[in-house]
Amino acid sequence: MLGKSVIRGTRITVEIILKKLGAGIAYEEILRDYPT
């Protein structure tokens, strides 16, 4: 991920999560989009 922080146990960057939350996407929808 080229030095970016990721969610432990995944390849999802913190940046992606924060952008989605900032765009108003619900936490539950993010979890559904990126299951572990």
C-alpha positions as CSV (number, residue, x, y, z in Angstrom):
1,M,0.0,0.0,0.0
2,L,3.0,2.2,-0.5
3,G,3.5,3.4,3.1
4,K,-0.2,4.2,3.7
5,S,-1.9,3.1,6.9
6,V,-4.2,0.1,6.5
7,I,-6.8,-1.6,8.6
8,R,-5.2,-4.5,10.4
9,G,-5.8,-7.8,8.6
10,T,-6.9,-6.2,5.4
11,R,-5.6,-4.3,2.4
12,I,-8.0,-1.4,2.9
13,T,-6.4,1.9,3.5
14,V,-7.5,4.2,6.3
15,E,-7.7,6.9,3.6
16,I,-10.4,5.0,1.7
17,I,-12.5,4.6,4.9
18,L,-12.1,8.3,5.9
19,K,-13.1,9.4,2.4
20,K,-16.2,7.2,2.4
21,L,-17.2,8.4,5.9
22,G,-16.6,12.0,4.8
23,A,-18.9,11.5,1.8
24,G,-21.7,10.4,4.1
25,I,-21.5,6.7,3.5
26,A,-22.9,4.8,6.4
27,Y,-20.5,2.6,8.5
28,E,-22.7,-0.4,7.8
29,E,-22.5,0.1,4.1
30,I,-18.7,0.4,4.2
31,L,-18.5,-2.9,6.2
32,R,-20.8,-4.5,3.5
33,D,-18.6,-3.2,0.7
34,Y,-15.4,-4.5,2.4
35,P,-16.1,-7.7,4.2
36,T,-13.3,-9.3,6.1
